[in-house]
Amino acid sequence: MQIRHIVIPTQYYEPEIFQVNYLVRLFLAKGWKVTVIAPTPSYPSASWLRTISPSSFRHCGLTVHRFPVLKRNGTAIVTVINSIQFAVIASFVTFFYSVRYPKAEIFAVQYSPFTCIIPACVTAFLLNKEASIWIFDLWPQSVSVLLGDSLLARWLYSATSSCVSTLYSVFSRYYISSPSFMDTPVVRTLNDVQLLYSWEPAHVVPRLGDLEPDTSLPIRIVSIGNLGAAHSIDLIEKTLLYTSSSSFTWTFAGGGSGMTRLKSFCNSHNLKHVTFSGFLSKEDCLHTCAQADLSIVPFRDSEVSNTICFRFISSLSVATPVISFGSNTVSELVRHHCCGLILDDSDTATLPDHITSLSIPSLIYTIQSKILAVRSHYRKSSLALFKSRFSENAAEMSLQSFFADN
């Protein structure tokens, strides 16, 4: 039987931390050849990546073709240029490798911005090749999150919707990372859409269920990942203020505009129980999360809040329960599987501030009164949900039909 060959043009690849890394490893584990086409890494910034060494993972079936682009430095204009350069250069490189290996298949992974799938689309269209796509971020919905409800935002929303629909029409097989994506107008028009959750490799969690939880320790809450326009920074700030005199500690790992705002907020209010770790390697981030009692998934109500984010799956992978903000897909999973708590501030626009803030004291009281359950039962429930839905074995089950194709 002929060995399959997969060409994956991706704007992000190791040592940048994205799900495409695990997808490549899964294909290689099947004995396939994989050609990754990616720019020089610089996400979230080139300066941070200088301190992070590439993964030691190597495989004889893997070829990684890198090409130079303007490296990110945290500014919006450089990020835009970086994305445009990738879309243009990677289109030529992907086309070249697809001509060189005419039987190779194309697999695109769509993060933000949606332009990252252009190289796969161009090649699949010009060579009339079948291509697959895994959709992580919703577009044009992300336009509303970034720009609000201005006239410009509405115009860009409409234009982006047309662009995304055209790009998606080139693909023949579609995977979505959240079941809620099926309800979006663009996805509803597609055929052969299958659910493929993100996954993490299995991690060893120390002391899970082996020892009686220590109630003398402070209650540790962590946030892993960037904070920005999609997150409820207001609600985080209120919760930090409310816990400033209690036995709580908070750790924030990552960056983003929301993190910058939180740092300023904590400095102005002299909050000593909050630590900012900055960007961490994946291993350090998971270790920090594993040592925490709870991890926050702080979506604000928006068109993208039903995304099942990587921070949620990473938390479950180390058996850390979560605090989910609002009513969304993650909150429903938390509720159904008893793997955390839900902070619902959905009535902010209609209730007086002193009534709205009651949701925070209720949450804190619940955490304090149920800390033994959080440190035992909730942790076990978190790991059980991870194994059943977000593990590598679960991903392989979801990809069975793709693996079966010859």
N, C-alpha and C positions, 0 to 999 in steps of 0.2 A: 504494500500500500504506500502511495506517495506521501511524503511528509508535507504537511500544510505549512504555508508561509504567510505570515501576517505582517502587513506594513501599517504602522501606527504613527501618523503625524500628530504631534502633541506639543502644545506651547509650554508644557511643564513636564519635567522629568527629574529623576534623582540627580542631585540630593534634595531637590525641591520635593515637598511632602504632598503628594496627590495620589488619588486612588488608581491612576493609570499605572503606577509602579507595581501594584499588586496584580493588576490585570496582566501585565507583561509576564510576571513570574508564573501566573497560573497557566498561561499559554506555553511557556517554556517547560513547565512540569509535565505537559502533555507530549513532550518530545517534538514540538513544532519549532520552526525557525521564526524569529521575530526581528524585524527591522524597525527601530525607533528613529523618527526624524524629529529633532528638537533643537531649539536655539541654545546658546550658552546660558546656563542657569543664572537667574538673578532674582527669583521670587522668594520672599517679599522685597528684598533689596540685595544688591551686589555686595554691599559692605557686610551685611549679616552672613551671607553665604561664605565669605572668606574664612569664617571661623568654623564652618561645618565641612567635614571631609565627605566625599561621595561614599555611597554605600559600598561595602566590601563585596556585595553580591555580584558574581560574574557567571556567565554561562556561555558555553561554546556555541549555542544556537542563537545568541543575541548579537546584533550589530546596532550600534548607536551612532547615527550620523549627526554631528553637531555643526552648527553654522553660527557665525558671529552676528549679533544684533546689538543695538544700543542697550546697555544694561540698566535695569531699573534703579532709581535712587530715591523712590518714595514720592516723587512729584507726579501730578496727573499727566502733564504734557509728555514726559519721558515714557510713562506707562502706555499712552496712546501710540507713540512712535514705535515702541517695542512691539506692540500688538500688530501694527500695520506691517512692520518689517517681517514678522513671523508669517503673516498671511501671504505675503508676496513671495518671499524666498522659499518657504516650505512648499508652496504650490509647485515651483519648478523642481525642487528636490524630490518631492513625492511622485511627481509625474515621471521623473527619470528612473527612480527605482521600480515603479510599476511597469514601465516599458522594459526595463532590464529583467524583471521577473514577472512575465506576463500572467502566470498562474497565481501570483500572490493576491491575497485578499486585503481589503482596506478596512480598518476599524478606527473610527474617530471617537474621541471622548470629549464631550462638550461641557466645558466650564465657562466662566465669564472671562472675557467677553465672548459673545457668540461667534465672532470672527475667527476663533481658533479652529472652526471646522471647515473653513474655506479651502485649505489645501486638499482635504479629502474629497470635498464636493467637486472641485475643479478637475481632479484626476479621474474620479468616478464618472463624471459627465463626459469628458473628452475621450476616455478610453472605453466608455460604455461598460464599466465594471460594476459588479454588485458590491455594495459597501454597507457596513453596519455602523450604528452610532449609539452611544450611551449618553443620555441626557441627564446632567446634574443640575444645571441652573436654568431657571425659566426666563425666557425672553419671548416677547417684549416686556413681560411683567417687571423685570429688573429696572426698566426705564422709570417706572412710577416710583419705585423705591429710592432711586438715586436723585430724581429731579422733581418729585412731587406732582402737583396737578396744574402746572403752568401750561400756557398755550404752546410753548416750545416742547414741553414734555408730551403733550397730547399728539403733536405732529410727529415727534420722534417715535412715539409708541406705535402709531399707524405705519410709519415707514419701516420700523424694525420688524413689525409683524409680517409685512409683505416680504422682507428680506429673509426672515427665518423660515417662512412657509416655502419659499423658493429653494432655499438650501436644503431643507428637510426632504423635499420631493425627490432629490437625487438618490437618497438612501433607499435600501430595500428591506432592511431589518432595523428595528428600533428597540432600545432598552431604556427604561426610565427608572430613576433611583427612588421614587416615591409614588405610591398609588394615587395620591392626590393629583399628580400631573395629568392623569387621564381626564380630569375635569376641565382642563384648559382648552381654549378654542383651537389652538394650533395642533396639539397632540390628538384631539378628537378626530381630526381629518386624516390621520395616518393609519396605515394598515400594518398588521403584524407587529403590534406593540407588546412587549413583554416586560415584566417587572424584574429588575435586577438591583437588589439593595447593595449599597457599599458594604465592604467588609474589612475586617482587620485580621491579621494573623493572631493565633491564640497567644495569650500572655499569661505568665505564671503570676498569680496574685498571692502574696504572702499572707499567711494567717487567716485566710478566708474560712470562717467557721471552726477553726481549730482552737481558738482561745476565747474565753469570755471577754466581750467588749469592755474596754476600760472607760468608765464614765468620768474619770478624773481629767481626761484630756479635753482641751478646748474643742469646740465644734468647728471643723475645718471645711471651708467652702472654696472651690476653685473654679476659675474660668480658663479654658484652654482654647486658643484660637483668636483670630482677629475680631475686633468689635467695630461696627460701623453703622451705616444707614439702616440696615435690616434689623438692628437690635434696639431694645428699649433701654437706653442709657438712663433716662429719667427714673425708671423703676429700680435700676441697680443703685443709683445714687440714694434714693429714699431708703432702700434696704440697708445700705452701708451705714447711713446715719442712725437708723434704728438699732443696729447691732453694735454700735460703737461702745456702749457701756455694758455689753453682755460678754459671755465667754465664747466669742466667735473670732476666728481668724479667716481672712480672705487672701487668696493668691490669684493674681491675674497673669497669665502667660500669653504673649502675643503682642500685636500692635494694632494699627488702624486709627482712624479719626476718633472713634469712640473711646479708645484707650487713652489717647492724648487728653481728651476731655475729662475722663475719670481721674487721671493723675492730677490735673489742675484742681478738680473738685476736692480730692482728698487732701491736697496741700492747703487749700484755702480753709478747710474745716478741721485741719490738724488731726486727721484720722490715722491713728497709730496701729490699728489692727489690720491694715491693708498693705499687702506687699505686691510690687510689680516686678516680675521676673524678666520681662522682655521676651524676645524670641528665643525659644529653646529647641534643641534637637528633638526628634521624635521620641527617642528613648527617654530623655529627661522629662519631656512633657507627659509621657505616660506614667513615669515614676511619680511625678508630682501629683497627677490625678489619682493614682492608686493609693497614695497616702491621705487623700482627702475623704471626708465623709459624704460630701455632696458636690456635684458639678452642675453649673448653671447652663441652661440652653435658653438664652434671653431674647427670643424673637419678639419683635413688636408686631402688632396686627398689620399685615400688608399682603400683597398678592404673592409674595414668595415665602410667607411664614409656614406654609405646609411642607417645605423642604425638609427631608430627613438629613440633617447636617452631619458632617464627619465628627464634630465634637461629641455628639450624642453617641455615636457608635464607638468612638475611642473610649469614652467613659464606661460604657457597658463592657468593653473588652477587658477592662481591669476591675470589673465588678464594683464600679462606683455609681451609686444611685444619682439621679438628677433632679434639679428643680427646673421644671419647664414653665416658661412664661406664656400665659394666654391660652386660647383654644385653637389647637392645630393638631397636625398628625402626630407629632412627638408627644403632645399632652395626652392624646388618646391612647398611645402605646403605654405611657407611664401609668395612666389610670387603669387600663385593662390588665397590665402585668404587674402592678404594685411594685414598681421599681423606682419610686421617687415621689415627689410632691409637685403640686401645680400652684403657681402664683398667678391668679387671674385678675388682671387689672383692666378688663375690657370695658368697664363703665366709666373710665376716666373722663370722657367728654361730657357726661351727664350728671355725675355725682360731685358734690362739694369735696374739696381736697381732704377734709378731716374724715369723711366717710370712706373715700377711696383708700386712704392709708390704713384702714382697718384690716385690709387684706394682708398687709405685711406683718402686723403683730400676730395675726392668726397663724400665719405661716411659721413665724419664729417660735411661737408657743408650741405648735405641733412638732417642730423639729426637736425642741428641748424635751418635750414630754415623751417623744418616741425615739430618742437617740439610740436606745438599745436595739430597737427594731431596725433603725437605719443602718446600724453597724453590723447587723447579722442578717435578718430576714430580707431586707431591701437589697443588700449586696448579693445575696444568693439569687434573688429574683432577677437582678440586673444581668448577672452572668448567664442565667438560664435563657433570658430573652436573646442575649448575644449569640449563644450557641445555636438556638433554634432558627434565628432569622438573619443574623449579620456576621456569621462566621464564614470561613472559606468553604467549608462543606456545603453550607446553604447556598453559596454563590455557584458552586459547581452544579448543584441540582437545578438552579435557574438557567444555567447555560447548557443543559443537556442537549437541547435541540441544535444549538450551535456546534457543539462538539461532535454531534452525530453526522453533520453535513460533510460530504467529501468533495 
